[in-house]
Amino acid sequence: MSRLKAIKPLSRPPSLHVTVQESLRSYIEENKLKAGDPLPPESFLAQQLGVSRNSVREAIKALESIGILETRRGIGVFVKEFSFQPLLDNLAYGLGDTLRDVEELRELRRVLEVGLIHKTVEMIGEEDLAALREVTERMRQRAERNESFAEEDEQFHRLLFRCQNNRMLTGLIEIFWRAFYKASNFANLANSDPLSTWRDHHEIVEAVAARDVERARKRLDEHYEGILQVIDKNRRSITA
């Protein structure tokens, strides 16, 4: 007789408030509720689901935390307009504990920005170009004084893609900076050549202003390669 395989253990059933969350999600979907539509009172939901009001309340709080519902004090619970922001905020909170996290996020940012820069070249107007040149001029002044210009750097990337009105990309840009400077709490991620970084940004702006897609891509890619070199340098200093 062949040897029998062991019986696999039963998977643990989800907690009650998770089950209630799924029921509330299904209720919203099946009734095609839209942003601003109200949910029934907690007492009604608890009675319909056969659970306590506390279980319903916990499920509602969990759905609020990810941006599906919102509670209006003294009025009730409503479906919230969909936004990626709560998910992006949670992602930012979890990233930045290791240099590897920062490196992986840098790579995602590089792929996104290099891949989308052609749309900026097509869409950007004179107002945004002027704002970019103003920011890079502040970078130059700070670089010549050997000062950090992290705030201007983040503003630069926001401005570079502002014309596309892509909220997801804007959120990822913000996350990158949160994670990068969170990582700087345990490793020196200081830029050893601020003038070179200023030049990167200056050349990106001028390539965009010239409507030169290939040059803009090349300059942006080289800029992210410089960030990788900073990360690699600090990884070596940690392991040395």
Phi, psi and omega in degrees: 000129181292152181291132180281146176283148181293149176287130179286141179294151178292140176287145183289128180294150180295152178296160187300317184293333175291318177299319178295321176304312181297323178295319179292320176301314180298320180299316180296315183292314184293330179266004178052044179288142182247172179306129180097346178286141182275153169267157175298162179300155180305318183298321179293315180298318180298319180294316181295323182273345181072035179230175179282161177295329178298321179295320178295318182296318178297318180296319179296317179298320179296319180288333174293320185295336179253013170082020179269322181236162172218141178259127176255113187306127177080358182243306180153194181251135185229153173290134183262148175300134185296138176211143175282349190302314179301322179293320179294322179297317179295323178296317180298322181296323184275346184264162172097003179280343178222157177295331179297319177303314182295319181296318180294320178292323175301319181293320177297316178298317181300312181298316181296309186291315179297322181289335184254356184297333181298328179290323176296316179303322181284325192257336190297142180253176184295327180297314179291324177297319178296319179295320178296318180293326177295317180295316181293331176293320176296323176300315181300315181298318179292319181298320180294335175267006181059038179256155176288147176226048182300319181297316179294324180298313178297317180299322180303310184291328175296313181296324184299328183246007182300324183296340181277344179054043181258100185295325179296315180296318178300319178295319180293325176299317180295318180299318180304315183289322176300312182294317183298316182276342168293318178296331182292348177290335180244356178213145179285104179255026181296147179276120183277349182222072184298328179294323177296320178294320176301315180300320176307310183292320178300314181292326177297313180299315183292327176293319178294316180298327179279359182058038181256095186298312184296319179292322178297317178299315182297314182294320180294319179297317179295324178298315180290332174296324177295321177297320179299321180296323177297316180297314180299318180300317182284333174295317179296323181291330179287319184277346183291000000 
